[in-house]
Amino acid sequence: MGIHHRATTELANDAVEAAHAYFPQWSRTPAAERVRMLLEAARILRARKMEFDRLVGVGSREDLARSRSRRFRSHRFLRVLRPRNAAPGRRAAPPQLPGEHDETIYIPLGVGVVIPPWNFPLAILAGMTAASLVAGNTAVVKPSSETPTIAAKFAEVLLEAGFPEASFTLLTGSGGTVGDALVEHPKTRFISFTGSRDVGLRINELAARHRPGQIWIKRVIAEMGGKDAIIVDADADLDKAVDGVLASAFGYQGQKCSACSRAIVDAQVYDGFLDKLAAKARDIKVGPAEDFGNYMGPVIGETARRTILEYIDTGKREGRLVAGGEAPSVGYFIRPTIIADVEPGAESFRKRSLASVLQVTRPLFENRALQTVLQVRLHGRGCSNPTPDHLPGRPKISS
């Protein structure tokens, strides 16, 4: 899709210094002017929607319908950020104590480092970058090495909308080299990151260390990976539950933190649910994302393909393969994979995968499905339950 420069540590340091130097001027730009630029960026993004739909689809290996929804979300981010983030000096009154007059004043902070993920290369990039700029901060944007072209095209949108060149810098390069340098720089004021748990924890650790010349405590906003589950009760409509689990587990090849990677199924319906699930998974069409007949496209790249196949091998040792597990020799395609009878303490059950791999198990104890969900530590653990509100399973799960 594009050829990009691989930045060095020296260039990363220069980017932060330049952003820091321009911050006083940018932070004093009237809020109304920054809002005008933001809304103009939203207008341009909408006008170039077909181009960005295609960019996101090809760049992140996503089908056109999903890439369109991601681009729409990016446009929405630009519009909804307008009133909330735009006004430095905005005041709010905290609770008042007798004899005191207290107020909170919102001000821009300084240089923000924005590190978006490859799996939402436009929506999260747009949201984090726009929020930084419209609030009066300058930004250094370090996109994922997998999707730099999408970030470069978004930078074009910002410049066309009137954002000054000095207000932000797009820096492409290795996360371990460039990313660390940006986080460690003493003039970096805050870091906005979305990505894996391990990288997020490393960023938090690096940002917490005081550097010579640093005069503030850096702030870290880290949205890290999840290991989500769906609980299927004996009361659930199995056909609907199967469809919901399939859509969540294998949509976008499972490459998102909200994907269902674990299904915890009541023992009374376990076998029937598993049979229906495996049969439908085998019918899923896998192929190029631009072919509307394919439900699943390729994974993001060779490294992801290799990691996922290793993860599947681990799962097969710890459970029973009931669907998928194959990967053609050409391309980065992997069949939707289901591994049953996995113990909650198993490595594959606890490890974040970001893959089209689903583990299915029974609850650890009768009526204790949520305890099984909570076996996973140090990951976000979103949980869904398809039991209708009026059926007995809902209070059982809630309790």
Protein Blocks (a to p, Z undefined) as FASTA:
>chain_A
ZZcddddfklmmmmmmmmmmmmmmmmmpcfklmmmmmmmmmmmmmmmmmmmmmmmmmmno
pafklmmmmmmmmmmmmmmmmmmmmmghiacdddddehiacddddddfbjcdddddfklm
mlmmmmmmmmmmmnopacdddddfklmmmmmmmmmmmmmnopafklpccdeddfklmmmm
mmmpmkbfbdcddddfklmmmmmmmmmpccehiabdcdddddddddddddddfkbcfklm
mmmmmmmmmgghlpafkbcfbdcddfklmmmmmmmmmmmmmmpccddfklmkbmbdcdfb
lklmmmmmmmmmmmmmmmccfeghiacfedjddcddddehiafkbmklmpcfkpabdcdd
ddfbghilmmmmmmpghiacddddfbdfkbmklmmmmZZ
